[in-house]
Amino acid sequence: MPIASIRRDGQTQHRTSINPRVVAEYAELMRAGDIFPPIRIWLDDADFWLSDGFQRVAAAEQAGFTEILAEVRRGSQDDAKWDSYAANSTHGMRRTAEETRRVIRLTLAHANATHLSNVELAKHLHLSEATLRRWRKKLSSSHDEDAVRVVKRGKSTYQLVTKQIGAAVRARHDKSVTTLRAGMATMKGRCSPKARRLLNIVDNWAFGGATDAECLDAIERLLRERTVPFFRTIP
């Protein structure tokens, strides 16, 4: 790939700066005949967008080369951006903490991330899910950004409405005393005599008619099949 035709201004470089020491070292190795992994480029209808290999390109220029080995994929500048977020995570000079923070922030702002779970995003960035989740919590600006996520389990892919997780549990805990009493009365009217005795015990405990110890003792009595009622039923 002719180096002159490669676009390096597509917001796909996430290094704080190009490391001149590393570039010089790469350049020396290139002049000595070492073959480096191909850079990665995305070709749209007009431009070749570099997504991975900025220091290799700089080194090739410094070594006096006008061409460089490249892997070319079809895609847009936006595709190059998305791909660039995963660069330097498994090869080359590793990202610094600041560079990692920047990459995660850009990833979360990208359209591709809108419906991906933390697990899928972590896989793309080659990070642990815990690291991604920790940074996401720090960087998130919207309370409902996790409302819908794409989740993969084996070969299945489905959407998970995360904002509803725990909603049913919260709703059950939000019942008023009146609602609870009415529900208890309904259950007593529909259950067997033995189950009604158990509900009477719970009823007395829940609404102040018995202590924890008394309630537990009554349940133990019931389990031992004693038939003498222990508590009066609260009307």
GROMACS elastic network, one bead per residue, 0.5 to 0.9 nm:
[ bonds ]
;  ai    aj funct       b0    kb
    1     4     6  0.86759   500
    1     5     6  0.77223   500
    1     6     6  0.79910   500
    1    66     6  0.85165   500
    1    67     6  0.52463   500
    1    68     6  0.53240   500
    1    69     6  0.60912   500
    1    70     6  0.60398   500
    1    71     6  0.89194   500
    1    72     6  0.89818   500
    2     5     6  0.56307   500
    2     6     6  0.71714   500
    2    66     6  0.59445   500
    2    68     6  0.65879   500
    3     6     6  0.54502   500
    3     7     6  0.88375   500
    3    57     6  0.72645   500
    3    60     6  0.85148   500
    3    61     6  0.78810   500
    3    65     6  0.82721   500
    3    66     6  0.56137   500
    3    67     6  0.51642   500
    3    68     6  0.64476   500
    4     7     6  0.81846   500
    4    66     6  0.73220   500
    4    67     6  0.81485   500
    5    47     6  0.78300   500
    5    48     6  0.67976   500
    6    41     6  0.79693   500
    6    47     6  0.75727   500
    6    48     6  0.52530   500
    6    49     6  0.62397   500
    6    50     6  0.64218   500
    7    10     6  0.67649   500
    7    41     6  0.88961   500
    7    47     6  0.68460   500
    7    48     6  0.56490   500
    7    50     6  0.59496   500
    8    11     6  0.77213   500
    8    12     6  0.74116   500
    8    13     6  0.76663   500
    8    48     6  0.87506   500
    8    49     6  0.65226   500
    8    50     6  0.56993   500
    8    51     6  0.82957   500
    8    54     6  0.77574   500
    9    12     6  0.73425   500
    9    13     6  0.80970   500
    9    49     6  0.80733   500
    9    50     6  0.84380   500
   10    13     6  0.78777   500
   10    49     6  0.65819   500
   10    50     6  0.76591   500
   10    51     6  0.85635   500
   10    77     6  0.65921   500
   10    78     6  0.86449   500
   10    80     6  0.80634   500
   10    81     6  0.74999   500
   11    14     6  0.77991   500
   11    51     6  0.89980   500
   11    77     6  0.87883   500
   11    80     6  0.89589   500
   11    81     6  0.67868   500
   12    49     6  0.82647   500
   12    50     6  0.70318   500
   12    51     6  0.55636   500
   12    52     6  0.80121   500
   12    77     6  0.86687   500
   12    80     6  0.67912   500
   12    81     6  0.50717   500
   12    82     6  0.83031   500
   12    83     6  0.84175   500
   12    84     6  0.55175   500
   12    85     6  0.77086   500
   13    16     6  0.86025   500
   13    17     6  0.89359   500
   13    50     6  0.85125   500
   13    51     6  0.73420   500
   13    52     6  0.80811   500
   13    54     6  0.72336   500
   13    81     6  0.86160   500
   13    84     6  0.72369   500
   13    85     6  0.87858   500
   14    17     6  0.81897   500
   14    84     6  0.79674   500
   14    85     6  0.77699   500
   14    87     6  0.89425   500
   14    95     6  0.88494   500
   14    99     6  0.64201   500
   14   100     6  0.87225   500
   14   102     6  0.72768   500
   14   103     6  0.67599   500
   15    18     6  0.66230   500
   15    19     6  0.89076   500
   15    95     6  0.73744   500
   15    96     6  0.84104   500
   15    99     6  0.60997   500
   16    96     6  0.85730   500
   16    98     6  0.79636   500
   16    99     6  0.65185   500
   17    20     6  0.89146   500
   18    21     6  0.89345   500
   18    22     6  0.82540   500
   18    23     6  0.76836   500
   18    54     6  0.78648   500
   18    55     6  0.64702   500
   18    58     6  0.85038   500
   19    22     6  0.54078   500
   19    23     6  0.62546   500
   19    24     6  0.87105   500
   19    55     6  0.76443   500
   20    24     6  0.60129   500
   20    25     6  0.84936   500
   20    55     6  0.87460   500
   20    59     6  0.89872   500
   21    24     6  0.51939   500
   21    25     6  0.62031   500
   21    26     6  0.86580   500
   22    25     6  0.50422   500
   22    26     6  0.61100   500
   22    27     6  0.84861   500
   22    55     6  0.76061   500
   22    59     6  0.83485   500
   22    93     6  0.82931   500
   23    26     6  0.51081   500
   23    27     6  0.60165   500
   23    28     6  0.86170   500
   23    55     6  0.58241   500
   23    56     6  0.70453   500
   23    57     6  0.88276   500
   23    58     6  0.64473   500
   23    60     6  0.85972   500
   23    62     6  0.79088   500
   24    27     6  0.50121   500
   24    28     6  0.62081   500
   24    29     6  0.86912   500
   24    58     6  0.89605   500
   24    59     6  0.64062   500
   24    62     6  0.74837   500
   24    63     6  0.84417   500
   25    28     6  0.52415   500
   25    29     6  0.63838   500
   25    30     6  0.87021   500
   25    59     6  0.80061   500
   26    29     6  0.51276   500
   26    30     6  0.61062   500
   26    31     6  0.86519   500
   26    34     6  0.89224   500
   26    36     6  0.87228   500
   26    55     6  0.81602   500
   26    56     6  0.69072   500
   26    58     6  0.89970   500
   26    59     6  0.56336   500
   26    60     6  0.79287   500
   26    63     6  0.86000   500
   27    30     6  0.50335   500
   27    31     6  0.62062   500
   27    32     6  0.85938   500
   27    56     6  0.80430   500
   27    58     6  0.82346   500
   27    60     6  0.59644   500
   27    61     6  0.80376   500
   27    62     6  0.60867   500
   27    64     6  0.86554   500
   28    31     6  0.52003   500
   28    32     6  0.62886   500
   28    33     6  0.88935   500
   28    34     6  0.89588   500
   28    59     6  0.82700   500
   28    62     6  0.89210   500
   28    63     6  0.69379   500
   29    33     6  0.64802   500
   29    34     6  0.54473   500
   29    35     6  0.83698   500
   29    36     6  0.89634   500
   29    63     6  0.89656   500
   30    33     6  0.51466   500
   30    34     6  0.50408   500
   30    35     6  0.67908   500
   30    36     6  0.76861   500
   30    59     6  0.78695   500
   30    60     6  0.70662   500
   30    63     6  0.68420   500
   31    34     6  0.73771   500
   31    60     6  0.86474   500
   31    63     6  0.60566   500
   31    64     6  0.84281   500
   31    65     6  0.89042   500
   35    38     6  0.87414   500
   35    69     6  0.88146   500
   36    39     6  0.85977   500
   36    56     6  0.79253   500
   36    69     6  0.80364   500
   37    53     6  0.89101   500
   37    56     6  0.89741   500
   37    69     6  0.76044   500
   37    70     6  0.82171   500
   38    52     6  0.89535   500
   38    53     6  0.78387   500
   38    56     6  0.88313   500
   38    68     6  0.75950   500
   38    71     6  0.58038   500
   39    50     6  0.76373   500
   39    51     6  0.78999   500
   39    52     6  0.56248   500
   39    54     6  0.80291   500
   39    56     6  0.74007   500
   39    57     6  0.78662   500
   39    68     6  0.78748   500
   39    69     6  0.65775   500
   39    71     6  0.60251   500
   39    72     6  0.84791   500
   40    49     6  0.85012   500
   40    50     6  0.61449   500
   40    51     6  0.57373   500
   40    52     6  0.50924   500
   40    53     6  0.66973   500
   40    70     6  0.57320   500
   40    72     6  0.60613   500
   40    73     6  0.76519   500
   40    80     6  0.88635   500
   41    48     6  0.59813   500
   41    49     6  0.53096   500
   41    51     6  0.57640   500
   41    52     6  0.72492   500
   41    53     6  0.89255   500
   41    70     6  0.68170   500
   41    71     6  0.60892   500
   41    73     6  0.61517   500
   41    74     6  0.84798   500
   41    80     6  0.73166   500
   42    47     6  0.80106   500
   42    48     6  0.55637   500
   42    50     6  0.65082   500
   42    51     6  0.71846   500
   42    71     6  0.85185   500
   42    72     6  0.57455   500
   42    74     6  0.55193   500
   42    75     6  0.53094   500
   42    76     6  0.65468   500
   42    77     6  0.70985   500
   42    79     6  0.73308   500
   42    80     6  0.57342   500
   43    46     6  0.72568   500
   43    47     6  0.57625   500
   43    49     6  0.63294   500
   43    72     6  0.66801   500
   43    73     6  0.60068   500
   43    75     6  0.54969   500
   43    76     6  0.66413   500
   43    77     6  0.81106   500
   43    80     6  0.88058   500
   44    47     6  0.56634   500
   44    48     6  0.68454   500
   44    49     6  0.80944   500
   44    73     6  0.88362   500
   44    74     6  0.61806   500
   44    75     6  0.52561   500
   44    76     6  0.50335   500
   44    77     6  0.72877   500
   45    48     6  0.89028   500
   45    74     6  0.89610   500
   45    75     6  0.86726   500
   45    76     6  0.82666   500
   47    76     6  0.87515   500
   47    77     6  0.84782   500
   48    72     6  0.82018   500
   48    77     6  0.85789   500
   49    75     6  0.89929   500
   49    76     6  0.80115   500
   49    77     6  0.62194   500
   49    80     6  0.63507   500
   49    81     6  0.88636   500
   50    53     6  0.72428   500
   50    54     6  0.75314   500
   50    77     6  0.88987   500
   50    80     6  0.69085   500
   50    81     6  0.89235   500
   50    84     6  0.82706   500
   51    54     6  0.80240   500
   51    77     6  0.89909   500
   51    79     6  0.88145   500
   51    80     6  0.51642   500
   51    81     6  0.65689   500
   51    82     6  0.84339   500
   51    83     6  0.62091   500
   51    85     6  0.83651   500
   51    87     6  0.74295   500
   52    55     6  0.88775   500
   52    56     6  0.89765   500
   52    80     6  0.87163   500
   52    83     6  0.79198   500
   52    84     6  0.59122   500
   52    86     6  0.86336   500
   52    87     6  0.55966   500
   52    88     6  0.76046   500
   53    56     6  0.51681   500
   53    57     6  0.62124   500
   53    58     6  0.86840   500
   53    87     6  0.81732   500
   53    88     6  0.85417   500
   53    92     6  0.89127   500
   54    57     6  0.52006   500
   54    58     6  0.62563   500
   54    59     6  0.85910   500
   55    58     6  0.50165   500
   55    59     6  0.60173   500
   55    60     6  0.85515   500
   56    60     6  0.60777   500
   56    61     6  0.86080   500
   56    68     6  0.86198   500
   57    60     6  0.50890   500
   57    61     6  0.62969   500
   57    62     6  0.86307   500
   57    67     6  0.89968   500
   57    68     6  0.72421   500
   58    61     6  0.51823   500
   58    62     6  0.62061   500
   58    63     6  0.86308   500
   59    63     6  0.60492   500
   59    64     6  0.86323   500
   59    65     6  0.88337   500
   60    63     6  0.50032   500
   60    64     6  0.63486   500
   60    65     6  0.53084   500
   60    66     6  0.74773   500
   60    67     6  0.77690   500
   60    68     6  0.69749   500
   61    64     6  0.51451   500
   61    65     6  0.54567   500
   61    66     6  0.67033   500
   61    67     6  0.85905   500
   62    65     6  0.75327   500
   65    68     6  0.73790   500
   74    79     6  0.89173   500
   75    78     6  0.78695   500
   75    79     6  0.56895   500
   75    80     6  0.71647   500
   76    79     6  0.50199   500
   76    80     6  0.63920   500
   76    81     6  0.87128   500
   77    81     6  0.62698   500
   77    82     6  0.87589   500
   78    81     6  0.50196   500
   78    82     6  0.63433   500
   78    83     6  0.86484   500
   78   110     6  0.86550   500
   79    82     6  0.51307   500
   79    83     6  0.61630   500
   79    84     6  0.84904   500
   80    83     6  0.50893   500
   80    84     6  0.59589   500
   80    85     6  0.88461   500
   81    84     6  0.50222   500
   81    85     6  0.66436   500
   81   107     6  0.88634   500
   81   110     6  0.86060   500
   82    85     6  0.56176   500
   82    86     6  0.76296   500
   82   106     6  0.88635   500
   82   107     6  0.71178   500
   82   110     6  0.73475   500
   82   112     6  0.76420   500
   83    86     6  0.57441   500
   83    87     6  0.70081   500
   83   124     6  0.85767   500
   84    87     6  0.50700   500
   84    88     6  0.85636   500
   84   103     6  0.87808   500
   85    88     6  0.84840   500
   85    89     6  0.87507   500
   85   103     6  0.56604   500
   85   104     6  0.77512   500
   85   106     6  0.77737   500
   85   107     6  0.66365   500
   85   124     6  0.80948   500
   85   125     6  0.64398   500
   86    89     6  0.60936   500
   86    90     6  0.85383   500
   86   103     6  0.83365   500
   86   124     6  0.61111   500
   86   126     6  0.67849   500
   87    90     6  0.75710   500
   87    91     6  0.79906   500
   87    92     6  0.89887   500
   87   125     6  0.79798   500
   88    91     6  0.53402   500
   88    92     6  0.57657   500
   88    93     6  0.64398   500
   88    94     6  0.56457   500
   88    95     6  0.64384   500
   89    92     6  0.79716   500
   89    93     6  0.84178   500
   89    94     6  0.60491   500
   89    95     6  0.67914   500
   89   125     6  0.70684   500
   89   126     6  0.62004   500
   89   127     6  0.80772   500
   90    93     6  0.89048   500
   90    94     6  0.74797   500
   90   126     6  0.73970   500
   91    94     6  0.69538   500
   95    98     6  0.78992   500
   95    99     6  0.55797   500
   95   100     6  0.59959   500
   96    99     6  0.50595   500
   96   100     6  0.61056   500
   96   101     6  0.85845   500
   97   100     6  0.50285   500
   97   101     6  0.61725   500
   97   102     6  0.86350   500
   98   101     6  0.50843   500
   98   102     6  0.62357   500
   98   103     6  0.86693   500
   99   102     6  0.50172   500
   99   103     6  0.61176   500
   99   104     6  0.86096   500
  100   103     6  0.51053   500
  100   104     6  0.61689   500
  100   105     6  0.85595   500
  101   104     6  0.52575   500
  101   105     6  0.61832   500
  101   106     6  0.86887   500
  101   135     6  0.71897   500
  101   139     6  0.87334   500
  102   105     6  0.51331   500
  102   106     6  0.62066   500
  102   107     6  0.85258   500
  103   106     6  0.51503   500
  103   107     6  0.59910   500
  103   108     6  0.86026   500
  103   125     6  0.84966   500
  104   108     6  0.61353   500
  104   109     6  0.86095   500
  104   125     6  0.80672   500
  104   132     6  0.74932   500
  104   135     6  0.73213   500
  104   136     6  0.75639   500
  104   139     6  0.85422   500
  105   108     6  0.53072   500
  105   109     6  0.63869   500
  105   110     6  0.88706   500
  105   135     6  0.83824   500
  105   136     6  0.78681   500
  105   139     6  0.66724   500
  105   140     6  0.85584   500
  106   109     6  0.50941   500
  106   110     6  0.62730   500
  107   110     6  0.51926   500
  107   111     6  0.84797   500
  107   112     6  0.81167   500
  107   113     6  0.64887   500
  107   121     6  0.81359   500
  107   125     6  0.86539   500
  108   111     6  0.80627   500
  108   112     6  0.84462   500
  108   113     6  0.56169   500
  108   114     6  0.73568   500
  108   121     6  0.85785   500
  108   136     6  0.78244   500
  108   139     6  0.87415   500
  108   140     6  0.83208   500
  109   112     6  0.85751   500
  109   113     6  0.70931   500
  109   114     6  0.79124   500
  110   113     6  0.55943   500
  110   114     6  0.72085   500
  111   114     6  0.55074   500
  111   115     6  0.84702   500
  112   115     6  0.71294   500
  112   116     6  0.74408   500
  113   116     6  0.52103   500
  113   117     6  0.80901   500
  113   120     6  0.89899   500
  113   121     6  0.70849   500
  113   149     6  0.89976   500
  114   117     6  0.86961   500
  114   145     6  0.76987   500
  114   146     6  0.82582   500
  114   148     6  0.82325   500
  114   149     6  0.74847   500
  115   145     6  0.89578   500
  115   146     6  0.78995   500
  115   147     6  0.85932   500
  115   148     6  0.59550   500
  115   150     6  0.53323   500
  115   151     6  0.88135   500
  115   159     6  0.80592   500
  116   119     6  0.79502   500
  116   120     6  0.59159   500
  116   121     6  0.63280   500
  116   146     6  0.87007   500
  116   148     6  0.81489   500
  116   151     6  0.69796   500
  116   159     6  0.89704   500
  117   120     6  0.52810   500
  117   121     6  0.62517   500
  117   122     6  0.85181   500
  117   146     6  0.78119   500
  117   148     6  0.84555   500
  117   149     6  0.50436   500
  117   150     6  0.56920   500
  117   151     6  0.59677   500
  117   152     6  0.87828   500
  117   160     6  0.87183   500
  118   121     6  0.51055   500
  118   122     6  0.59310   500
  118   123     6  0.85320   500
  118   129     6  0.62092   500
  118   130     6  0.86081   500
  118   132     6  0.65580   500
  118   133     6  0.62734   500
  118   136     6  0.84638   500
  118   149     6  0.85714   500
  119   122     6  0.51430   500
  119   123     6  0.62574   500
  119   124     6  0.87948   500
  119   128     6  0.81647   500
  119   129     6  0.54369   500
  119   130     6  0.88614   500
  119   132     6  0.82146   500
  119   133     6  0.86870   500
  119   151     6  0.79998   500
  119   152     6  0.88022   500
  120   123     6  0.51165   500
  120   124     6  0.63766   500
  120   125     6  0.88169   500
  120   129     6  0.84903   500
  120   150     6  0.80857   500
  120   151     6  0.74304   500
  120   152     6  0.78779   500
  121   124     6  0.51086   500
  121   125     6  0.63099   500
  121   126     6  0.84512   500
  121   127     6  0.84290   500
  121   129     6  0.80802   500
  121   132     6  0.75816   500
  122   125     6  0.51540   500
  122   126     6  0.57756   500
  122   128     6  0.58421   500
  122   129     6  0.52547   500
  122   130     6  0.85390   500
  122   131     6  0.80315   500
  122   132     6  0.58142   500
  122   133     6  0.84801   500
  123   127     6  0.63737   500
  123   128     6  0.75930   500
  123   129     6  0.78275   500
  124   127     6  0.78263   500
  125   128     6  0.87090   500
  125   132     6  0.87093   500
  127   130     6  0.82728   500
  127   131     6  0.65335   500
  127   132     6  0.66158   500
  128   131     6  0.52591   500
  128   132     6  0.63952   500
  128   133     6  0.86323   500
  129   132     6  0.51111   500
  129   133     6  0.59989   500
  129   134     6  0.84973   500
  130   133     6  0.50861   500
  130   134     6  0.60589   500
  130   135     6  0.86438   500
  131   134     6  0.51493   500
  131   135     6  0.62546   500
  131   136     6  0.84437   500
  132   135     6  0.52861   500
  132   136     6  0.59054   500
  132   137     6  0.85413   500
  133   137     6  0.61251   500
  133   138     6  0.86888   500
  134   137     6  0.53076   500
  134   138     6  0.65238   500
  134   139     6  0.88329   500
  135   138     6  0.50356   500
  135   139     6  0.60507   500
  135   140     6  0.82905   500
  136   139     6  0.50849   500
  136   140     6  0.55259   500
  137   140     6  0.54628   500
  137   141     6  0.87935   500
  138   141     6  0.86755   500
  140   143     6  0.76116   500
  140   145     6  0.77765   500
  141   145     6  0.80891   500
  142   145     6  0.53757   500
  142   146     6  0.86347   500
  143   146     6  0.77535   500
  143   147     6  0.86899   500
  144   147     6  0.51584   500
  144   148     6  0.87188   500
  144   162     6  0.89836   500
  144   163     6  0.70570   500
  145   148     6  0.77756   500
  146   149     6  0.63529   500
  146   161     6  0.79025   500
  146   162     6  0.61377   500
  146   163     6  0.68389   500
  147   160     6  0.80660   500
  147   161     6  0.54743   500
  147   162     6  0.51766   500
  147   164     6  0.79763   500
  148   159     6  0.64160   500
  148   160     6  0.55281   500
  148   162     6  0.59168   500
  148   163     6  0.75163   500
  149   158     6  0.83442   500
  149   159     6  0.55096   500
  149   160     6  0.52367   500
  149   161     6  0.65693   500
  149   162     6  0.70965   500
  150   157     6  0.68599   500
  150   158     6  0.57240   500
  150   160     6  0.62520   500
  151   156     6  0.83321   500
  151   157     6  0.57437   500
  151   158     6  0.54986   500
  151   159     6  0.59834   500
  151   160     6  0.65544   500
  152   155     6  0.70421   500
  152   156     6  0.56889   500
  152   158     6  0.65635   500
  152   159     6  0.87755   500
  153   156     6  0.52881   500
  153   157     6  0.64537   500
  153   158     6  0.84105   500
  154   157     6  0.80688   500
  160   163     6  0.88336   500
  160   164     6  0.89192   500
  161   164     6  0.58592   500
  161   165     6  0.73465   500
  162   165     6  0.52938   500
  162   166     6  0.88902   500
  163   166     6  0.81266   500
  163   167     6  0.77357   500
  164   167     6  0.50616   500
  164   168     6  0.76878   500
  165   168     6  0.76403   500
  165   169     6  0.86011   500
  166   169     6  0.51548   500
  166   170     6  0.61592   500
  166   171     6  0.85888   500
  167   170     6  0.50892   500
  167   171     6  0.61074   500
  167   172     6  0.87130   500
  168   171     6  0.50209   500
  168   172     6  0.63080   500
  168   173     6  0.87688   500
  169   172     6  0.51996   500
  169   173     6  0.64040   500
  169   174     6  0.87461   500
  170   173     6  0.51527   500
  170   174     6  0.62273   500
  171   174     6  0.50936   500
  171   175     6  0.70061   500
  172   175     6  0.58797   500
  173   176     6  0.86475   500
  175   178     6  0.81371   500
  175   179     6  0.60534   500
  175   180     6  0.64830   500
  176   179     6  0.51494   500
  176   180     6  0.62287   500
  176   181     6  0.86652   500
  177   180     6  0.50134   500
  177   181     6  0.61023   500
  177   182     6  0.85398   500
  177   207     6  0.87188   500
  178   181     6  0.51763   500
  178   182     6  0.61751   500
  178   183     6  0.85772   500
  179   182     6  0.51028   500
  179   183     6  0.60884   500
  179   184     6  0.85511   500
  180   183     6  0.50449   500
  180   184     6  0.60809   500
  180   185     6  0.85932   500
  181   184     6  0.50572   500
  181   185     6  0.61976   500
  181   186     6  0.86597   500
  181   203     6  0.82723   500
  181   207     6  0.88561   500
  182   185     6  0.51278   500
  182   186     6  0.62559   500
  182   187     6  0.87430   500
  183   186     6  0.50741   500
  183   187     6  0.62485   500
  183   188     6  0.86409   500
  184   187     6  0.51767   500
  184   188     6  0.62007   500
  184   189     6  0.86755   500
  184   199     6  0.74751   500
  184   200     6  0.89420   500
  184   203     6  0.74067   500
  185   188     6  0.51235   500
  185   189     6  0.62737   500
  185   190     6  0.88757   500
  186   189     6  0.51584   500
  186   190     6  0.65057   500
  186   191     6  0.88746   500
  187   190     6  0.52346   500
  187   191     6  0.60910   500
  187   196     6  0.80214   500
  187   199     6  0.81139   500
  188   191     6  0.54830   500
  188   192     6  0.80598   500
  188   193     6  0.86023   500
  188   195     6  0.78179   500
  188   196     6  0.53324   500
  188   197     6  0.87460   500
  188   199     6  0.68511   500
  188   200     6  0.82464   500
  189   192     6  0.86031   500
  189   196     6  0.81589   500
  190   196     6  0.87359   500
  191   194     6  0.80922   500
  191   195     6  0.59209   500
  191   196     6  0.60819   500
  192   195     6  0.51991   500
  192   196     6  0.60696   500
  192   197     6  0.87243   500
  193   197     6  0.63673   500
  193   198     6  0.88838   500
  194   197     6  0.51925   500
  194   198     6  0.66307   500
  194   199     6  0.88497   500
  194   222     6  0.83536   500
  194   227     6  0.88550   500
  195   198     6  0.50800   500
  195   199     6  0.62454   500
  195   200     6  0.86402   500
  196   200     6  0.61057   500
  196   201     6  0.86804   500
  197   200     6  0.50535   500
  197   201     6  0.64796   500
  197   202     6  0.88746   500
  197   222     6  0.79599   500
  197   229     6  0.73359   500
  197   230     6  0.89374   500
  197   231     6  0.89676   500
  198   201     6  0.51441   500
  198   202     6  0.64259   500
  198   203     6  0.85406   500
  198   218     6  0.85604   500
  198   219     6  0.69725   500
  198   222     6  0.74323   500
  199   202     6  0.50116   500
  199   203     6  0.58432   500
  199   204     6  0.85229   500
  200   204     6  0.61506   500
  200   205     6  0.85860   500
  200   231     6  0.72275   500
  200   232     6  0.77072   500
  200   233     6  0.58419   500
  200   234     6  0.79380   500
  201   204     6  0.52983   500
  201   205     6  0.63063   500
  201   206     6  0.86164   500
  201   209     6  0.89421   500
  201   210     6  0.82053   500
  201   215     6  0.61619   500
  201   216     6  0.88119   500
  201   218     6  0.68122   500
  201   219     6  0.71841   500
  201   230     6  0.79220   500
  201   231     6  0.66815   500
  201   232     6  0.87776   500
  201   233     6  0.82793   500
  202   205     6  0.50760   500
  202   206     6  0.58781   500
  202   207     6  0.84452   500
  202   210     6  0.89315   500
  202   215     6  0.71576   500
  202   219     6  0.89055   500
  203   206     6  0.52222   500
  203   207     6  0.60975   500
  203   208     6  0.84210   500
  203   209     6  0.77995   500
  203   210     6  0.89408   500
  203   233     6  0.77284   500
  203   234     6  0.73945   500
  204   207     6  0.55335   500
  204   208     6  0.60157   500
  204   210     6  0.54427   500
  204   211     6  0.85751   500
  204   215     6  0.78311   500
  204   231     6  0.72326   500
  204   232     6  0.80129   500
  204   233     6  0.71751   500
  204   234     6  0.67711   500
  205   208     6  0.55365   500
  205   209     6  0.55481   500
  205   211     6  0.61842   500
  205   212     6  0.68248   500
  205   214     6  0.81938   500
  205   215     6  0.60087   500
  206   209     6  0.75248   500
  206   210     6  0.80138   500
  207   210     6  0.80726   500
  207   234     6  0.85791   500
  208   211     6  0.73531   500
  209   231     6  0.82343   500
  209   232     6  0.87592   500
  209   234     6  0.77852   500
  210   213     6  0.80266   500
  210   214     6  0.58235   500
  210   215     6  0.61245   500
  210   231     6  0.82247   500
  211   214     6  0.51251   500
  211   215     6  0.61116   500
  211   216     6  0.85945   500
  212   215     6  0.51364   500
  212   216     6  0.61668   500
  212   217     6  0.85593   500
  213   216     6  0.51772   500
  213   217     6  0.60817   500
  213   218     6  0.85645   500
  214   217     6  0.50634   500
  214   218     6  0.61143   500
  214   219     6  0.86630   500
  215   218     6  0.51287   500
  215   219     6  0.62864   500
  215   220     6  0.86786   500
  216   219     6  0.51469   500
  216   220     6  0.62112   500
  216   221     6  0.86423   500
  217   220     6  0.50978   500
  217   221     6  0.62314   500
  217   222     6  0.86866   500
  218   221     6  0.50180   500
  218   222     6  0.62194   500
  218   223     6  0.86699   500
  218   229     6  0.85879   500
  218   230     6  0.62643   500
  218   231     6  0.81786   500
  219   223     6  0.61793   500
  219   224     6  0.86289   500
  220   223     6  0.51011   500
  220   224     6  0.63239   500
  220   225     6  0.88644   500
  221   224     6  0.50966   500
  221   225     6  0.66210   500
  221   226     6  0.57839   500
  221   227     6  0.84830   500
  221   228     6  0.89197   500
  221   230     6  0.85548   500
  222   225     6  0.50573   500
  222   226     6  0.55289   500
  222   227     6  0.72220   500
  222   228     6  0.87900   500
  222   229     6  0.87200   500
  223   226     6  0.75322   500
  226   229     6  0.81759   500
  227   230     6  0.89129   500
  229   232     6  0.74737   500
  231   234     6  0.87795   500
